[in-house]
Amino acid sequence: MAVEVVYRSSRDPGNLFMDKAEADRHDKMLELAELLAGVLQRADPALGEQQAEELGIYMARHREVFARAFRNQPEALLELAP
């Protein structure tokens, strides 16, 4: 009988990870997404909770691109264009 170690995200218990570092990265991404969603809703109160959450997750998943754009490389955002 084989034993498999899996890690569960504390913020997203439905996701299982084979690597603790990967689970930690996912948790940190979700934490950032939650904070971003709050900031976005405060910036525009008309923004719906679902939209703010989706935007927060999108921005958190692509944080490296946004970080470069905010560090005087706005053309980095072109990487996100379809």
C-alpha positions in Angstrom: 0.0 0.0 0.0 1.4 3.4 -1.0 1.1 6.5 1.1 0.8 9.8 -0.6 1.3 13.1 1.2 -0.9 15.9 -0.1 -1.2 19.5 1.1 -4.5 21.4 1.3 -4.7 25.1 0.9 -6.1 26.7 4.0 -7.9 29.4 2.0 -9.1 27.0 -0.7 -9.7 23.6 0.9 -10.9 22.1 -2.4 -7.4 22.3 -3.9 -4.8 19.7 -3.1 -1.1 20.1 -3.8 1.7 17.6 -3.9 4.2 20.2 -2.7 4.0 22.3 0.5 5.7 25.2 -1.2 3.1 25.1 -4.0 0.2 25.1 -1.5 1.9 28.0 0.4 2.2 30.0 -2.9 -1.4 29.4 -3.7 -2.5 30.6 -0.2 -0.4 33.7 -0.5 -1.8 34.4 -4.0 -5.4 34.1 -2.6 -4.5 36.4 0.4 -3.2 39.0 -2.1 -6.3 38.6 -4.2 -8.5 39.2 -1.2 -6.7 42.4 -0.3 -6.7 43.6 -3.8 -10.5 43.0 -4.1 -11.0 45.1 -0.9 -8.9 47.9 -2.3 -10.7 47.8 -5.7 -14.1 47.9 -3.9 -13.0 50.9 -1.8 -11.8 52.7 -5.0 -15.1 52.0 -6.8 -18.0 51.2 -4.4 -20.2 50.4 -7.5 -17.9 47.5 -8.3 -19.7 44.2 -7.3 -18.2 41.8 -4.9 -17.9 39.1 -7.5 -16.2 41.4 -10.0 -13.8 42.7 -7.4 -12.9 39.1 -6.4 -12.3 38.1 -10.0 -10.2 41.1 -10.7 -8.2 40.6 -7.4 -7.5 37.0 -8.4 -6.5 38.0 -11.9 -4.1 40.7 -10.6 -2.7 38.4 -8.0 -2.1 35.6 -10.5 -0.2 38.1 -12.8 1.4 40.0 -10.0 4.9 39.8 -11.6 3.6 41.5 -14.8 1.8 44.2 -12.8 4.9 44.7 -10.6 7.0 45.3 -13.7 4.4 47.7 -15.1 4.4 49.7 -11.8 8.2 49.8 -11.9 8.3 52.0 -15.0 7.7 49.2 -17.5 4.1 49.8 -18.6 4.7 47.8 -21.8 4.8 44.6 -19.6 1.0 44.8 -19.5 1.0 43.9 -23.2 1.9 40.3 -22.1 -1.6 40.0 -20.7 -3.3 41.0 -24.0 -5.1 38.2 -25.8 
